[in-house]
């Protein structure tokens, strides 16, 4: 264990007309420093996760973090981006800085402002996380890309609409208890399963309830070396991490196998000395329900083509064998791209300190996090454990 999370903050996700990338970044940074009980002057490095891709006119955003406190001036500051895994890229960047000994304390912020962008432009911006020479003209944008993935999965393994509806219903039910979630409404299986005026098909077999939400939000955390971390009131250690980057073109890989996800999980377990059975819960990247279904298989919860059994059996529900997305996931919580991976780490840390409130997994001791950029292109896994 070389690094640990010692403080955090998480703004509510949703539509925030009065917020900007700047205001959310500054607020999240201040609140994380205050939660950790650390002075800005003691921070050695800052990492900002911000995808942007046209959502914000301000596209040179790393130094916005410095406006949280004058004591941050002249600190090493870098903005990172890896599509929808941008937040975890920032967290892992901080982990490496601490592990190398180049920094003792690192402040990480993830942020995105999406809802002020017109709908068609949102689709174009999100599609930039795909391989444009092949997918640039995909109808329905990024949802269309995952619609094609769902169609390919259905062609190989049969219609899995029941499983997708079960995943959506589970995550919306979990989101009711999360005060930070954008949508806190238990939609139920029948609503998620049935096409209707309020739940139309969006792309291929994917309905509206199969798609994550367009969101504004920010989250932040403070990472310290393990020795320093033990001086703080709370310390959530990185027991293991894994990162695997795959080909961007879907034509160069089996798009329903998520091999990069499997590689990242294997690397994280190897570094942590754990197996999937050791985990208390998992926060996984359900940008679309088909993604969570395939991730069950990629992480080893089931064999290929058998993810539906897991989805329908209750194994991944609260109280099941391995609760998945107790936060409500991206489906209910929202998906402000640059903030998502940081949010996953914050909410997992809250679980491990017993501070998750109504979404608390009883007795949680080991957390697994999977954050994905693009269609299983950027794959990040963290395994967290409380050491204080």
Order of alpha helices (4+ residues) and beta strands (2+ residues): beta-alpha-beta-beta-alpha-beta-alpha-alpha-alpha-alpha-alpha-beta-beta-beta-alpha-beta-alpha-beta-alpha-alpha-beta-alpha-alpha-beta-beta
